[in-house]
Amino acid sequence: MLGIIGGSGFYSAGYTENLRHIEVVTEYSDAAVPIELVETEKPFAFLARHGKEHHIPPHEINYRANIDALRLAGVTEIVAINAVGGIAEGTGPGSIIIPDQLIDYTWGRHSTYCGQSKRFVQHVDFSFPFDQALSDKLVSAVNTINDQSEAARPVVVGGVYGVTQGPRLETAAEIRKMRRDGCDIVGMTAMPEAVLARELGIKYGMLALSVNWAAGILPTVVTMEEIEAVLVDGQQFLRRVIARITDA
């Protein structure tokens, strides 16, 4: 079964019928993880990464509980929806990016299931953090929606996602460093989400929406009003892509 992890601006599966709410208990949290199950011909699960009210900041998300809860719900592949900042040419606001690499700049997060008394140490291969077949499916869905739309969105296939700690946005100097490191986009939640999925044998792909140019790319400062406007504008497109891959 497919699992969708919704990021900023994406807090529900968008269904009112054939919808069941469940709460999954895992060993990684005292609180159960709320998941929406859409029970259509091709069922899928939805999890709001930041909570329904966007009250959980990136560094406090219980990534281990979230990914394990999806596993327990029967999820075998995950599409993560992420709001990101653009660094490279072509990744400006409104663009869709399906990355194929990442660099982790976070710290202090529980980034592995190893260390628990019930688990052996795993040295998982993480050379290619995003599943290629799942990414190809996302690319095909995005291109199809673009072909059906009068206002097609720029699409970047591949690219490096730089994962920062948050919740603050980055400095211009940090973005210059990330650009030198080879980052094309910047966000705060791909890690440890991606590697935890890998440890549990769950395929992981990403559908990223650029909501702003990263700090220092333009001479102006980044404002939340501008970010929120792009999020609202991009939601319908993202939902059409998700509908495409869940109905296929």
Residue pairs with C-beta under 8 A, 6 or more apart in sequence:
1 43
1 44
1 45
1 73
1 74
1 75
1 76
2 42
2 44
2 45
2 75
2 76
2 77
2 78
2 79
2 245
2 246
3 44
3 45
3 46
3 47
3 70
3 73
3 75
3 77
3 78
3 79
3 202
4 13
4 44
4 45
4 46
4 47
4 78
4 79
4 81
4 242
4 246
5 46
5 47
5 49
5 66
5 70
5 78
5 79
5 80
5 81
5 193
6 12
6 46
6 47
6 48
6 49
6 81
7 49
7 50
7 80
7 81
7 82
7 83
7 189
8 50
8 54
8 83
8 211
8 231
9 83
9 228
9 231
9 232
9 234
9 235
10 48
10 81
10 235
10 238
11 48
11 50
11 51
11 52
11 53
11 54
12 36
12 46
12 48
12 52
13 19
13 36
13 38
13 44
13 46
14 239
14 242
15 36
15 38
15 40
18 38
18 39
18 40
19 36
19 37
19 38
19 39
20 36
20 37
20 39
21 34
21 35
21 36
21 37
22 34
22 35
22 37
22 73
23 32
23 33
23 34
23 35
24 32
24 33
24 35
24 69
24 72
24 73
25 32
25 33
26 33
26 64
26 65
26 68
26 69
26 72
27 68
27 116
27 118
28 62
28 64
28 65
28 68
28 110
29 62
29 64
29 65
32 69
33 47
33 62
33 65
33 66
33 69
34 47
34 48
34 52
35 45
35 46
35 47
35 69
35 70
35 73
36 45
36 46
36 47
37 43
37 44
37 45
37 46
37 73
38 44
38 45
38 46
38 246
40 246
40 247
41 247
42 246
42 247
42 248
44 246
45 70
45 73
45 74
45 75
47 66
47 69
47 70
49 56
49 61
49 66
49 80
49 189
49 193
50 56
50 57
50 58
50 61
57 166
57 167
58 165
58 166
58 167
58 188
58 189
59 106
59 108
59 109
59 165
59 166
59 167
59 188
61 189
62 110
63 109
63 110
63 111
63 192
63 193
63 196
64 110
64 113
64 192
64 196
66 193
67 78
67 193
67 196
67 197
67 200
67 202
68 113
68 196
68 200
70 78
70 202
71 200
71 202
75 202
76 202
76 203
77 131
77 134
77 202
77 203
77 204
77 205
78 197
78 202
78 203
78 204
78 205
79 134
79 138
79 205
79 206
79 207
79 242
79 245
80 189
80 190
80 193
80 194
80 204
80 205
80 206
80 207
81 206
81 207
81 208
81 209
81 238
81 242
82 161
82 187
82 189
82 190
82 206
82 207
82 208
82 209
83 187
83 208
83 209
83 211
83 227
83 231
84 91
84 97
84 161
84 185
84 186
84 187
84 208
84 209
84 210
84 211
85 169
85 170
85 175
85 185
85 186
85 187
85 210
85 211
85 212
85 213
85 214
85 215
85 222
86 92
86 93
86 95
86 184
86 185
86 210
86 212
86 213
86 214
86 217
87 162
87 175
87 178
87 179
87 183
87 184
87 185
87 186
87 214
87 217
88 156
88 159
88 179
88 183
88 184
88 185
90 154
90 156
91 97
91 156
91 159
91 184
91 185
91 210
92 154
92 210
92 213
93 210
93 211
93 212
93 213
93 226
93 230
94 153
94 154
94 209
94 210
94 230
94 233
94 234
95 153
95 154
95 155
95 156
95 209
95 210
96 142
96 153
96 154
96 155
96 156
96 207
96 208
96 209
96 210
96 237
97 155
97 156
97 159
97 161
97 184
97 185
97 208
97 209
97 210
98 130
98 135
98 138
98 139
98 142
98 155
98 156
98 157
98 158
98 159
98 205
98 206
98 207
98 208
99 130
99 158
99 159
99 160
99 161
99 184
99 185
99 206
99 208
100 128
100 130
100 132
100 135
100 158
100 159
100 160
101 128
101 129
101 130
101 158
101 159
101 160
101 161
102 129
102 130
102 160
102 161
102 162
102 163
102 190
102 191
102 194
103 160
103 161
103 162
103 163
103 178
103 181
103 182
103 183
104 163
104 191
104 192
105 162
105 163
105 164
105 165
105 178
106 163
106 164
106 165
106 188
106 191
106 192
107 165
108 165
109 191
109 192
110 192
111 191
111 192
111 195
111 196
112 122
112 192
112 195
112 196
112 199
113 119
113 122
113 196
113 199
113 200
114 120
114 121
114 122
114 199
115 121
122 199
124 195
124 198
124 199
126 195
126 198
129 190
129 194
129 195
129 198
129 204
130 194
130 204
130 205
130 206
131 203
131 204
131 205
133 203
134 203
134 204
134 205
135 205
135 206
137 205
137 245
137 248
138 205
138 206
138 207
138 241
138 245
139 155
139 157
141 241
141 244
141 245
141 248
142 153
142 155
142 207
142 241
143 155
144 244
145 237
145 240
145 241
145 244
146 152
146 153
146 155
149 237
153 237
156 184
159 184
159 185
160 181
160 182
160 183
160 184
160 185
161 183
161 184
161 185
161 186
161 187
161 190
161 206
161 208
162 178
162 181
162 183
162 185
162 186
162 187
163 186
163 187
163 188
163 189
163 190
163 191
164 170
164 174
164 186
164 187
164 188
165 188
166 188
166 189
167 188
169 215
169 222
170 178
170 186
170 214
170 215
171 215
171 216
172 215
172 216
173 216
174 215
175 186
175 214
175 215
175 216
175 217
176 216
178 186
178 214
185 208
185 210
185 214
186 214
187 208
190 206
193 204
194 204
194 206
197 203
197 204
198 204
207 238
207 241
207 242
209 230
209 231
209 234
209 237
209 238
210 230
211 226
211 227
211 230
211 231
211 234
212 222
212 226
212 227
212 230
213 222
214 222
215 221
215 222
